[in-house]
């Protein structure tokens, strides 16, 4: 694998701040899954309230659960479906953000519609990759918490490989592992900063969840710039004529 000049952690964060301040749409689109989750959650909450409200104490005393269990089952199924839909939307949004971050860094026009079109043929691969990563993370948690961290670090560049370099599933995981193996201390530092920022903002009442999503978007940008620094040669400076 060719050697490239990687960014420092500080530069990755500073350059990301510069890009998102110039193109805030890159992180604002991460509010979409949060809004989907909020609206869906409100609808499910209303259904649950209706189901419980219609089930009175007399029905409990009589042992009549004929209407109760189907209602609860519908609420649980609705919650599971909402979680899946929200996750899929978040995956697609992250892919679009990766495209726009790369465009901004490499001097191309940053356009939401163009990024959306660019992503159309890569969505299925991103969803499959996300499912694999989720399974690996669960196994990592079951094995040991450090296993979860290893999975996060090793798979941090999977999405960038699929989106920016057209890797298939196998190559995207192999490429991410090879890159992460070289620079895992920096990845771990960036990830810790992300967790701290997301937790601090996430506890703010009402808007905390939305702020945490914006933080997630910001660090997608940071990891994308870091990936580009590892996989692209820096621009060649023009040489003065003799």
N, C-alpha and C positions, 0 to 999 in steps of 0.2 A: 504494500500500500504506500502510495506517495506521501511524503512528509510535507505538512503545511504548517504555517505559523498560526498557532491557535491564539484566541483572545485570552486575556486575563479575565477573571471573574468581574473585576471592577469595570473593565471596558465593556464587557457584554451587557452589564446592567446600565451603564451610562449611555451606550449607543441605543439600547432599547428605550430608555427614557426619551432620548432625542427623537426616535422614530414615532413613538406613540403620541408624543406631544405635537408632532407635525401631522400625523395621521391618526387621530383618536378613534376613527372608525374601526381600526384593527382590534382594539380591546372592547369597544362598545358593543360589537356583535356578540360578545360573550354574555351579554345580558339576555339574549334570546332564549337560551335554555332555562335560565333562571325565571324568566317571565312565563314560559311554557309550564314549568313546574309549579309556579305560584297559581296560575289560572286553573290548571288541572287539579291541584291540591284543594283549592277552594270548592271546586265542583264535587270532588270526592268527599270532602268534609260535609258539604250540604247533604249528599246522599246518605252518609253515615248517620247524621243527625236525624234525618227523616226516618231511617230504618229503626234506630233506637227509640225514637219518639213514638212510633206506631206500635211498639211492643210493650204493652203495659204489664203491671205486676200480676194482674189476674191471669194472663197467659202463662207467666212463670209458675204460678201456683198450680195451674191446671196441667202443667207440663206440655203445653202446646208450643212446640218450637218449629212448626211447619213453615212459618214465614220468616222466622229469625235467622236461621242458618243460611238460607238462600241469599238473604239481604247482606249478611256479613261476608259471604263468599263473593258476592258481586263487588263489595267495597275492597276486599283484598285483591281480587283480580284487577280491578280498576287501578289500584295503587301500583301493582306490579307492572301493568301496561304503561302507566304514566312514567314510571322509573325507566323503562326500556326506551320509550319515545324521547324522554329528556336526554338520556345518555347518547342516543343516536344523533340528536340535534347537536349536542355538545361536540361529538366527534366531527361532524361535518363542519361546524363552526371553526374548530381548531385547524382543520385542513385549509379552509379559506384564509384564516389568519396567517398560517405558515406561508402561503403564496404571497400575500400582501406584504409580509415582513421581508421576504426575499426580494420582492420587487423594489421595495423602498431602499433596502441596503445596496442593491446592485444598480440603482439609478433608473429603474423603469417606472412608468406611470403606475400609481397605486389606484386601482379601481375595483370596487366590490363586484360589479357584474362580470368583469374579465376574470377575476379570481374564481368566481362561482363557475363560470364556463370551463376554466382550466381544470377544476376539480371533478367535473361530472364523471369522468371515466375512472376515478380513483376512490370513489366513496365506498364501494363494496370491499375493496382491499383494506381500507381504513377500519371499517366495521369489523371485519374478520380479525385484523390485527388487534383491535381493542378487546375483542372477546378472548383471544389467546392471552393477552397481557393480564386481563382480569382473572383468568383461571390461574395463571402463574403467580399473581399476587396473593390469591387465596391460599394456594399451596405454600407460598412463602410465609404467610401468617401462621398457618398450621404447623409448619416446620419450626419456625422461630421468627421473632420479629426482625432479626437481622436478615432473614431470608427475604422478607418483603422489601427491605431497603436494597438488597442486591438486585432484585427483579426491577425495581424502579430505576436504578442506575443503569443496568444493562440494557434496558429497553427504551431509554429516554429519547433516542434518535430514530426510533422505528417509523414514526409518522413522517418525519422530515425525509427519510430515505424513500418512502413511497411517493410522497408528493413532489419532491424536488428532483429526484434522480430516477424515478420510474422503476424502483426495485419491486420485485414480487415479494410475497410474504416471507419466504425462506431467506432471500438475500437481504431484506430489510432488517430482519432480526440478526443475521450474521454480521451485517455492516454495523449495526448499532452496538453489538457486543464488542466488536473489534475496536471501534472508536472509544467506547466507554472504558475499555481496559487500559487505554493509554492515558486517559485524563480523568479517571474516576474521582480523585480528590476535588477537582474543580466542580464536577457535576454535583457531588455531595454537598459542597458549600452552597451552591446556587439553590439546590433543593431545600436545604435547611432554611435559607433566607426566605424562600417561598412559603414554607410551612409556617414559620414564625409570623410573616406578614398576613397570611390567610387566616390564621387563628386569631390574631389580634383584631383584625377588621371584622372577622366573622361573628365576634361576640357583641358587636354594636347592635342595639335593638333596632328592629324593623329593616334597616338598610344593610345590615352586616352581611347577609348572604349575597346581596348584589355586589357589594364591594369585594367580597372574596372572589367572585367570578371575574371581576376586572383584574384582580391580582393574578388569577390563573391565566388570563389572556396575556398579561404583561410578561409572565415567565415563559409562555409559549414563544413569544417573540425573542426573549433572551436566549433560550435554548436553540432557536432557529438560527440566530446570528452566530452562536457558538458553533453549531453544526457547519454552517457555511465556511467559517474560518478554518475548520478542520478538513474540508473537502474541496475547497476551491483555492487555486493559486491567487495571491494578491495581484492587483493590477500592476502591470509593468510601467514604471515611470519613464516618460520620454527622455531619451538621452540628448544632451546638447550636441549640436553639430560642431564638428572640428573645423 
